[in-house]
């Protein structure tokens, strides 16, 4: 193998690592960006003994009166078994309630309680300064553009 056909020290062909530089790999850069953003908010979640996944469920349920558990899992980016554990934990803290569908016992509806709403408000206030700092450093217009572009990427999922 010629040296100009290799991607790096391991002698892999150039086309086996696309892109060759992980700083240009969309999945890895999205994960890195997520870590930068979440590092600002994790301390607030930890102060209230909440996991990131539990927070996502609360945020999703905070937008609606009630929602089918399958839709909650999808909107909170969770697998069903994970949601089951999270629902149990949030329900034990009286942050959400679970109801069976009257016509189909297999379907479960979830809704947030007043205590869950209060926790969202508390965490939102606590994280406001950190978010404002991030928005100021990154730029309001760039943040809106990024959110729009990420929404466009997510919309591709429905086109499969």
Helices and strands as residue ranges (DSSP letters): G 3-5, G 14-16, G 22-24, H 26-47, H 52-61, E 67-68, H 69-75, H 80-92, E 96-100, E 108-112, H 114-138, H 140-157
